[in-house]
């Protein structure tokens, strides 16, 4: 009997709940035994490592075999009527996002062992860290809308507390307060939308809602959709909620920035996908496609231009993070198989390269005590390992082969262009141009960062900097290796990861039947039950020679931007001072003039030519929480008006 019980315990059916509970139990045991550093680190390592291992073990039954795990708490499976009780459901889409969460959490945990070792209140840090991880994973695996809301509340408050963790850092408490206020507005929207759906359908089970809501029409359903959509947008930091990400990243410790960028944003994207593809099944409507593509495109362009204007390393990365999330939302909004696969591919890549970049920024802060680009420079001499890893991350996010950002961005370009050809809508061709320009500006921005931080003259304040510990380097190296492998083997990534997850987005019937019984979707929805039999993924390949022409054009455009839009400030010295020989290459005009390019002036000309735009954005981003709250209310109102008119 004990042998049989052990076999049942090791049944993959239980792995999703085990993976979630490992995080929460780890947080609980750290509260009990966390005062001992060895015990604390062991608990955190085991919780994050075992959770990731359990999810990896689900790859074969779910990704390769096409299975779905439905887990009812207490072992209760409803035979009919309304589903009552807490349930988990893990399909390929849920597992895909779950793997992103578990990977980012594990790597961040490894990095934290060294990075947070000198901080006070380490037990509290790891408790909140694991609570955040458990909240996100619980949301992704939840089969119940209300429990998704509960998990959203857990992850929101854990993220707020971690943002304020280093409360002596200037702006930390303010950033946490802004996050709390606007985050609560988003959570309130999710709760209100959940209540309206329950009033309409008398159930909160996602699978059962998916059989009822598409056949319901009326103002209540539309209002519920908008409330839920805006609520999940606040978690993804989509424009106009992007300032929250910049403030939170600037104040939070580097491992927390990885979770905010690589994990929290994905929870918002996951919620939007479940909402539009599964719950309401509205992605066949042109109005909804336009909505998602428009928001994604605006987020892409606005945030990359905001990044160019930044002088703080982490705030610059924060704006780039939301810009890349814009790519994901745009691709998903195309409502095509290739778009879905490309969007998920870029979501995975974003977790990897953005996590790597934030860890590199954390390494710089750890050794120099600053992230001000004007106070950094020449760190490649002191931190060669970190420099190489940063260059891999910078090449990845900029779309440079052979790294992963190139592969997913190329697929997004192809998906948007094919959508324009198929529909005859020139607007989608314009989206392709926006994506290309954004990629160019991203590359230009990282030219600025690389020069400002790792090359040039080493300031006296940074002369004592040294390479970070092996533990921190190991965490960064793992992400760098993954950035390289997922770029070198795009066909394998698509075949075994993104395409199964994307196919699931179009197979709502399988999700419904997986929760209840085979044929339940057809029984409840009739012949209108959506299936994914016709989903095809056709691409011209990532390493097609034609791609290199596109890459060449992007590179040439980037060079033009750097060359034309830049202006190097001249630093005048007293004529009596002797100019050092190392500045001889910068001579121009007068013998006493030279210019050394710094982080603040590399794009002086570009910012000068766009001064009206940047002035407007500067005035708009006041940093006042009342204004950001007003943005949330206005965004909700505009979305409500749009939905009531076109849906």
Secondary structure, DSSP 8 states (H G I E B T S, - for coil): -HHHHHHHHT-GGGHHHHHHHHHHHHHHHHHHHTTSHHHHHHHHHHHHHHHHHHHHTHIIIIIIT---EEEEGGG----SSS--S-EEEE-HHHHHHHHHHHHHHHHHHHHHHHHTTTSS-HHHHHHHHHHHHHHHHHHHHBSBHHHHHHHHHHHHHHHHHHHTSSTTSTTHHHHHHHHHHHHHHHHHHHHHHHHHHHHHHS--BHHHHHHHGGG--SHHHHHHHHHHHHHHHHHHT-TTSHHHHHHHHHHS-HHHHHHIIIIIHHHHHHHHHIIIIIIS--TTSHHHHHHHHHHHHHHHHHHHHHHHT--BHHHHHHHHHHHHHHHHHHHHHT-SHHHHHHHHHHHHHHHHHHHHHHHHHHHHHHHHS--BGGG---TTTT-HHHHHHHHHHHHHHTT-TTSHHHHHHHHHHHHHHHHHHHH--HHHHHHHHHHHHHHHHHHHHHHHHHHHHTSS---GGGTT-----HHHHHHHHHHHHHHHHHHHTHHHHIIIIIHHHHHHHT-HHHHHHHHS-TTHHHHHHGGG----TT-------TT-HHHHHHHHHHHHHHHHHHHHH-----EE--TTS---GGGGGG--SSTTEE----TTTTTHHHHHHTHHHHHHHHHH----HHHHHHHHHHHHHHHHHHHHHH-
